């Protein structure tokens, strides 16, 4: 799985990510979420180590978003 689809619900102070094989899979994941999961936040490319897309309301220096990616990468690395 190459991509992380990330969404954050700031009202509930919760965040989620899903490992996806393609960018289309990321959008399918986003489409499957209910309103309680919060908005689509970002798509991160694990191999390129960069964001492919970030919602306009977030900036690349968003500490929470970067923390989600960091934690996800630690978990993925430990599973290899």
PyMOL commands that place a pseudoatom at each C-alpha (Angstrom):
pseudoatom trace, name=CA, resn=UNK, resi=1, chain=A, elem=C, hetatm=0, pos=[0.000, 0.000, 0.000]
pseudoatom trace, name=CA, resn=UNK, resi=2, chain=A, elem=C, hetatm=0, pos=[1.524, 3.240, -1.140]
pseudoatom trace, name=CA, resn=UNK, resi=3, chain=A, elem=C, hetatm=0, pos=[-0.852, 5.955, 0.057]
pseudoatom trace, name=CA, resn=UNK, resi=4, chain=A, elem=C, hetatm=0, pos=[-2.402, 7.176, 3.301]
pseudoatom trace, name=CA, resn=UNK, resi=5, chain=A, elem=C, hetatm=0, pos=[-5.874, 8.696, 3.149]
pseudoatom trace, name=CA, resn=UNK, resi=6, chain=A, elem=C, hetatm=0, pos=[-6.203, 10.905, 6.226]
pseudoatom trace, name=CA, resn=UNK, resi=7, chain=A, elem=C, hetatm=0, pos=[-9.211, 12.558, 7.800]
pseudoatom trace, name=CA, resn=UNK, resi=8, chain=A, elem=C, hetatm=0, pos=[-9.496, 14.540, 11.025]
pseudoatom trace, name=CA, resn=UNK, resi=9, chain=A, elem=C, hetatm=0, pos=[-12.553, 15.392, 13.101]
pseudoatom trace, name=CA, resn=UNK, resi=10, chain=A, elem=C, hetatm=0, pos=[-11.423, 18.303, 15.270]
pseudoatom trace, name=CA, resn=UNK, resi=11, chain=A, elem=C, hetatm=0, pos=[-14.792, 18.538, 17.033]
pseudoatom trace, name=CA, resn=UNK, resi=12, chain=A, elem=C, hetatm=0, pos=[-14.427, 14.984, 18.392]
pseudoatom trace, name=CA, resn=UNK, resi=13, chain=A, elem=C, hetatm=0, pos=[-10.622, 15.239, 18.632]
pseudoatom trace, name=CA, resn=UNK, resi=14, chain=A, elem=C, hetatm=0, pos=[-10.245, 12.069, 16.533]
pseudoatom trace, name=CA, resn=UNK, resi=15, chain=A, elem=C, hetatm=0, pos=[-8.336, 11.210, 13.404]
pseudoatom trace, name=CA, resn=UNK, resi=16, chain=A, elem=C, hetatm=0, pos=[-8.186, 8.270, 11.027]
pseudoatom trace, name=CA, resn=UNK, resi=17, chain=A, elem=C, hetatm=0, pos=[-6.007, 7.063, 8.212]
pseudoatom trace, name=CA, resn=UNK, resi=18, chain=A, elem=C, hetatm=0, pos=[-6.302, 4.210, 5.765]
pseudoatom trace, name=CA, resn=UNK, resi=19, chain=A, elem=C, hetatm=0, pos=[-3.507, 2.591, 3.760]
pseudoatom trace, name=CA, resn=UNK, resi=20, chain=A, elem=C, hetatm=0, pos=[-4.516, 2.491, 0.097]
pseudoatom trace, name=CA, resn=UNK, resi=21, chain=A, elem=C, hetatm=0, pos=[-2.989, 1.023, -3.057]
pseudoatom trace, name=CA, resn=UNK, resi=22, chain=A, elem=C, hetatm=0, pos=[-4.092, 3.832, -5.388]
pseudoatom trace, name=CA, resn=UNK, resi=23, chain=A, elem=C, hetatm=0, pos=[-5.243, 7.422, -5.176]
pseudoatom trace, name=CA, resn=UNK, resi=24, chain=A, elem=C, hetatm=0, pos=[-8.664, 6.246, -6.391]
pseudoatom trace, name=CA, resn=UNK, resi=25, chain=A, elem=C, hetatm=0, pos=[-8.776, 3.879, -3.407]
pseudoatom trace, name=CA, resn=UNK, resi=26, chain=A, elem=C, hetatm=0, pos=[-8.152, 6.905, -1.160]
pseudoatom trace, name=CA, resn=UNK, resi=27, chain=A, elem=C, hetatm=0, pos=[-11.150, 8.707, -2.618]
pseudoatom trace, name=CA, resn=UNK, resi=28, chain=A, elem=C, hetatm=0, pos=[-13.272, 5.547, -2.288]
pseudoatom trace, name=CA, resn=UNK, resi=29, chain=A, elem=C, hetatm=0, pos=[-12.259, 5.409, 1.376]
pseudoatom trace, name=CA, resn=UNK, resi=30, chain=A, elem=C, hetatm=0, pos=[-13.221, 9.060, 1.847]
pseudoatom trace, name=CA, resn=UNK, resi=31, chain=A, elem=C, hetatm=0, pos=[-16.571, 8.441, 0.126]
pseudoatom trace, name=CA, resn=UNK, resi=32, chain=A, elem=C, hetatm=0, pos=[-17.312, 5.519, 2.469]
pseudoatom trace, name=CA, resn=UNK, resi=33, chain=A, elem=C, hetatm=0, pos=[-16.992, 7.648, 5.620]
pseudoatom trace, name=CA, resn=UNK, resi=34, chain=A, elem=C, hetatm=0, pos=[-19.905, 9.056, 7.526]
pseudoatom trace, name=CA, resn=UNK, resi=35, chain=A, elem=C, hetatm=0, pos=[-20.207, 12.637, 8.769]
pseudoatom trace, name=CA, resn=UNK, resi=36, chain=A, elem=C, hetatm=0, pos=[-18.787, 11.700, 12.186]
pseudoatom trace, name=CA, resn=UNK, resi=37, chain=A, elem=C, hetatm=0, pos=[-15.415, 10.887, 10.668]
pseudoatom trace, name=CA, resn=UNK, resi=38, chain=A, elem=C, hetatm=0, pos=[-14.702, 14.473, 9.729]
pseudoatom trace, name=CA, resn=UNK, resi=39, chain=A, elem=C, hetatm=0, pos=[-13.701, 15.897, 6.374]
pseudoatom trace, name=CA, resn=UNK, resi=40, chain=A, elem=C, hetatm=0, pos=[-11.168, 14.616, 3.880]
pseudoatom trace, name=CA, resn=UNK, resi=41, chain=A, elem=C, hetatm=0, pos=[-7.889, 16.046, 5.058]
pseudoatom trace, name=CA, resn=UNK, resi=42, chain=A, elem=C, hetatm=0, pos=[-4.972, 14.734, 3.005]
pseudoatom trace, name=CA, resn=UNK, resi=43, chain=A, elem=C, hetatm=0, pos=[-3.482, 12.036, 0.814]
pseudoatom trace, name=CA, resn=UNK, resi=44, chain=A, elem=C, hetatm=0, pos=[0.116, 11.143, 1.627]
pseudoatom trace, name=CA, resn=UNK, resi=45, chain=A, elem=C, hetatm=0, pos=[2.471, 9.201, -0.676]
pseudoatom trace, name=CA, resn=UNK, resi=46, chain=A, elem=C, hetatm=0, pos=[4.520, 6.849, 1.502]
pseudoatom trace, name=CA, resn=UNK, resi=47, chain=A, elem=C, hetatm=0, pos=[7.139, 6.088, -1.181]
pseudoatom trace, name=CA, resn=UNK, resi=48, chain=A, elem=C, hetatm=0, pos=[7.724, 9.717, -2.189]
pseudoatom trace, name=CA, resn=UNK, resi=49, chain=A, elem=C, hetatm=0, pos=[7.451, 10.917, 1.436]
pseudoatom trace, name=CA, resn=UNK, resi=50, chain=A, elem=C, hetatm=0, pos=[5.219, 13.828, 0.468]
pseudoatom trace, name=CA, resn=UNK, resi=51, chain=A, elem=C, hetatm=0, pos=[1.621, 14.970, 0.459]
pseudoatom trace, name=CA, resn=UNK, resi=52, chain=A, elem=C, hetatm=0, pos=[-0.154, 14.564, -2.874]
pseudoatom trace, name=CA, resn=UNK, resi=53, chain=A, elem=C, hetatm=0, pos=[-3.164, 16.527, -1.743]
pseudoatom trace, name=CA, resn=UNK, resi=54, chain=A, elem=C, hetatm=0, pos=[-4.051, 18.573, 1.329]
pseudoatom trace, name=CA, resn=UNK, resi=55, chain=A, elem=C, hetatm=0, pos=[-7.413, 20.182, 1.959]
pseudoatom trace, name=CA, resn=UNK, resi=56, chain=A, elem=C, hetatm=0, pos=[-7.227, 23.963, 1.652]
pseudoatom trace, name=CA, resn=UNK, resi=57, chain=A, elem=C, hetatm=0, pos=[-8.055, 24.384, 5.344]
pseudoatom trace, name=CA, resn=UNK, resi=58, chain=A, elem=C, hetatm=0, pos=[-4.786, 22.657, 6.299]
pseudoatom trace, name=CA, resn=UNK, resi=59, chain=A, elem=C, hetatm=0, pos=[-1.256, 23.780, 5.672]
pseudoatom trace, name=CA, resn=UNK, resi=60, chain=A, elem=C, hetatm=0, pos=[1.871, 21.681, 5.309]
pseudoatom trace, name=CA, resn=UNK, resi=61, chain=A, elem=C, hetatm=0, pos=[2.995, 22.755, 8.760]
pseudoatom trace, name=CA, resn=UNK, resi=62, chain=A, elem=C, hetatm=0, pos=[-0.135, 21.399, 10.465]
pseudoatom trace, name=CA, resn=UNK, resi=63, chain=A, elem=C, hetatm=0, pos=[1.406, 19.616, 13.466]
pseudoatom trace, name=CA, resn=UNK, resi=64, chain=A, elem=C, hetatm=0, pos=[-1.481, 17.225, 13.976]
pseudoatom trace, name=CA, resn=UNK, resi=65, chain=A, elem=C, hetatm=0, pos=[-1.483, 16.115, 10.353]
pseudoatom trace, name=CA, resn=UNK, resi=66, chain=A, elem=C, hetatm=0, pos=[2.279, 15.605, 10.387]
pseudoatom trace, name=CA, resn=UNK, resi=67, chain=A, elem=C, hetatm=0, pos=[1.953, 13.659, 13.661]
pseudoatom trace, name=CA, resn=UNK, resi=68, chain=A, elem=C, hetatm=0, pos=[-0.608, 11.311, 12.101]
pseudoatom trace, name=CA, resn=UNK, resi=69, chain=A, elem=C, hetatm=0, pos=[1.751, 10.618, 9.190]
pseudoatom trace, name=CA, resn=UNK, resi=70, chain=A, elem=C, hetatm=0, pos=[4.695, 10.102, 11.563]
pseudoatom trace, name=CA, resn=UNK, resi=71, chain=A, elem=C, hetatm=0, pos=[2.765, 7.620, 13.736]
pseudoatom trace, name=CA, resn=UNK, resi=72, chain=A, elem=C, hetatm=0, pos=[1.439, 5.766, 10.682]
pseudoatom trace, name=CA, resn=UNK, resi=73, chain=A, elem=C, hetatm=0, pos=[4.933, 5.466, 9.200]
pseudoatom trace, name=CA, resn=UNK, resi=74, chain=A, elem=C, hetatm=0, pos=[6.263, 4.047, 12.502]
pseudoatom trace, name=CA, resn=UNK, resi=75, chain=A, elem=C, hetatm=0, pos=[3.511, 1.419, 12.522]
pseudoatom trace, name=CA, resn=UNK, resi=76, chain=A, elem=C, hetatm=0, pos=[4.063, 0.526, 8.875]
pseudoatom trace, name=CA, resn=UNK, resi=77, chain=A, elem=C, hetatm=0, pos=[7.833, 0.226, 9.384]
pseudoatom trace, name=CA, resn=UNK, resi=78, chain=A, elem=C, hetatm=0, pos=[7.361, -2.079, 12.368]
pseudoatom trace, name=CA, resn=UNK, resi=79, chain=A, elem=C, hetatm=0, pos=[5.117, -4.378, 10.325]
pseudoatom trace, name=CA, resn=UNK, resi=80, chain=A, elem=C, hetatm=0, pos=[7.694, -4.909, 7.574]
for i in range(1, 80): cmd.bond("trace and resi %d" % i, "trace and resi %d" % (i + 1))
show_as sticks, trace
zoom trace
